[in-house]
Amino acid sequence: MKQILKELGLASPTVTLLAFALLAGCNQSDGKVYVPARGQVLIGDKPAEGAAVTLVPAASGESDELRPSGRVGADGAYTLTTYNPATGKVNDGAPPGEYVVLITMVPQPTEANLDRGVGDRLGDKYRDPSRSKLRAAIKADAPDLAIIRLAATDLKIRK
């Protein structure tokens, strides 16, 4: 690097430090790779609009592990982002690896539903990593995850 800067006539210590600072900014500050990842969640044949999707690393149960997540839109699609508490940054995508998929569907609280409670409309079936049977693999060469199809009977109607 120093040789290249010297050949360009930019070998002063200030320019060298600036060049290294700029190059360092091109990498993720936490040193992790994040792969763009998106998927879709359906309940029966209908989009699971509003559902929260969270991926938990399958290999380990450490509490400081990164947990990519996304919110399901009106078309059933979600895009994963990963919050890293060590850096305070939200990164697009997810680290490559094998994951347990957690899905919750908690309606926004309103005055009308506060008396009934606003529990998970999927009955907590996919909330616990030890109980969820859903799996996903994040791979650099495959940004599209398999469509997750939940049974229509999984959706609990709150009265």
Secondary structure as GFF3:
##gff-version 3
##sequence-region A 1 159
A	DSSP	alpha_helix	2	7	.	.	.	ID=ss1
A	DSSP	alpha_helix	13	24	.	.	.	ID=ss2
A	DSSP	beta_strand	38	43	.	.	.	ID=ss3
A	DSSP	beta_strand	46	47	.	.	.	ID=ss4
A	DSSP	beta_strand	52	57	.	.	.	ID=ss5
A	DSSP	beta_strand	69	71	.	.	.	ID=ss6
A	DSSP	beta_strand	77	79	.	.	.	ID=ss7
A	DSSP	beta_strand	81	84	.	.	.	ID=ss8
A	DSSP	beta_strand	89	92	.	.	.	ID=ss9
A	DSSP	beta_strand	97	104	.	.	.	ID=ss10
A	DSSP	beta_strand	135	138	.	.	.	ID=ss11
A	DSSP	beta_strand	148	150	.	.	.	ID=ss12
A	DSSP	three_ten_helix	152	154	.	.	.	ID=ss13
###
